Amino acid sequence: MQVLNDDTEVTAGFAEPVLRRFSDPRVVAVTPLVLKGERIDSTGDVYYPAGFARKRGHDEPLRSEHLRPGRVFGASGSASFYRRSTLLACGGFAEELHAYFDDVDLSFRLNRQGMVWYEPQSRVYHRVSSSYGTASGELLALQSRNEELVFWRNLPLLQLLLWLPAHVAAVGLKGLLRLREGRLLPFLRGRVAAWSSAADVMRYRNCYTKNRENW
């Protein structure tokens, strides 16, 4: 099963290298080399337990190190392939997140099932932000909310406690940046919305605890 943003363009033969990777039953998702013009958009995702994610290689020129396949934390939701049975078993994309960070949220569940793989022989071009435009107002609030929810929903309890001081510092630094940009209010509105969803977060975590052997 493949997911593609409406602002992506595939290249000839992009699917064949990915399908070969799925011959390994441990592989549950494959993310391609996603380009934006002559630069990289993503070679998969990285998640930092302080509570934020980044795209590997983002905005870097294409170099030899980006052409090495390997295991990664996350598959970019802009253009990735998923083993259908695994995607269904772990609940798919969380509809309650609507957009943004839903691929990161899903990658936590996928990693409990097997390996997420980066395959640079598969290439996709991405016209970044063409779907929604620049984040501001309600869109920024949604991004802020989802980023916070991913942290509270997915980190194991001991990691949550260990990384909470770093997370608070990271949120504070991001808040200062949004203040300088004149976008502090939607940023804060999103964080408050996430903190107000504590009951939903607990239900999500309880579901994981009860069903983790099936994920």
N, C-alpha and C positions, 0 to 999 in steps of 0.2 A: 504494500500500500504506500502511495506517495502523497505528500502534501506539498503544494506549490502556492506561493503568494501570487496575487493577480498582477504584481509588478515585477515578475521574473521572466526570464527567457532562457530556455534550455539550449544546449548545444547538441550537435549531431552525435549519436552514439553514447549519450550521457548515461543511459540506464544499464548498459551491459556490464561495466565494471562493478556496479553496485550489486547487481543480481548475482555475480560470482561470489561476492562476499557472503551472501546469505546461504551459500552452500555449507558454511560453518554454522551448526545449530546454536552455538553460543552467541552469535551476532543477532541482536534484536532490533537494531536501527543503524542506518548508514547515512552520514551527512556528507554532501559533496563539497568541492571547492566552490565557494560562492564569491563571485567577483563583482566589483562595481567599476566598470571601465577597465583601466589598467591597474587598479589597486584591488586589494582584497577586502571583501566585506566580512567573510567568516570562513574559518577552517574548523568549525565546531565551536562549542561553548565551554568555558571554564566557570566554575562556581567557587567563590571564596566564602568560607563559613562565617565571616564577619557580616554576610548578608547581601552580597551583590554578585552579579555575573558579568562576564565580558565575552566578546567574540574573540576567539583566537586569531591573531594576525590582522585584526581590523585596521584598515587604512594603511597597511604596509604594502610596499611594492612586492610583486611576486618574486620569491627567491627559491633557491634549491631546497632549503629546509621546509618550505611549504608544500613540497611535492612528495614528502614521505608519508605514507599511510600509517595509521595507528589508532589505538584506542583513545577516546576522548570522553569527557564527562557528558556533554550534551550535543544533541542534533539540532541544528538551526531550523526553527519552524518555517523559515522562508522557503526552504526547498530540501526536504529529506525523505528518506524511505524508511518504512517500519514493517517489521514482521507482523502481519495482520493478527495472528493468534495472540501474540504478546500484547499488542496495542489494545485489543479488546479485553484481555485478562486483567490489565492494570488500569482499566477505566478510560483510556483515551485522553484527549485534551479536556481539561476541566472547564466546562461551559460557564461556570460561575465567574471565571477570570475574564471572559469575553475576548480579550486580546492582550498581548504583551506579557511576557514571562510565563505564559502557559506552556511553552516548549521547555523552559527550564524546570518548571514544576513537573512536567511529564518525565523529563530525563531522570529525576530522582527515582521514580517508580520503575523506569526501564532498567536502570542500573542494578536494581534488586533482582531483575530477571536474567540479565546477561550483559553483553558488551555493546556499547555504542561505538561505532567505528567511523573514522574519517577516511574517505576515498578520493584523493585528488585527481584521479583519472576521469572522474565524473565532474563536469563543470556546468555551472549555472550563473547567468548574469542577473543582477538584482538592481533595480532602480530604487534605491533606498528612500523610504518615506513617501513614495508615490501613493501608497494606499491611504494613509491617514494625514500626511503632511507633518509639519514640525509640531512637536509636543508643546501644548500650552493649554491653559484652562482645564476643561474636563478631561482631556486626553492625558495631560500631565498628572492629574489627580488619579486617573486609572493606573498609569504606570507606577506611580508612587505607592498606591494601595497594593498592587499585585507584587511588587518587589518585596514589600514588607510581609505579605502573606506567605510568599514562598519560604522565607526564613523560618517563620513560626510553624508552618505546616510540615516541613520536611526534615529539619535537622533532628537527630536523636536527642533525647533529653539531656544527656551528659554534655553533648556538644553545644546545645543551647546555653546551658549554664556557663560553660567554659568561654564561649565566644560572645556572650551578651555584652560585656563591657566594650569589646571592640565594635560590636554592632551599634551600640549607642553612640560611640564616637563617630562611626561612619555616617550614621543618620544625621548627626549634628553637623559634620563637615558638608554633607550634601545640602543641608538646610541653609548653611551660610552661602554656598554657591548659588542656590536658587534665590536667596535674598539679594545678592549682587545682580542677578539677572532680572530682578523684578517679578519673579515667579514663585515667591515663597508660599502664598496662600493656597494655590492648588496643590503644591507639594505637601503642605501640612494637612490639607483636607483629605488627601489620599491616605496618609499615615493614620490619621484619626479613624478613618473608615475601616482600615485593617484592624486596628486595636479594638474597635467596636464589634468586630466579628469573632471575638474570643470563643463563643459557644460553637460556632461553625468550625473554627480551627480545631477545637477539642474533638468534635465529632469526626473530623477528617483524620486526626491522629489516632483516635480509638479504632477507626476502621482499618488503618494501617496495622496497628498492633494486633488486631484480631485476625487479619488476613495476610500478614507478611509472608507466611510460608507459601502462599499462592501467588505472590508477586515476583 
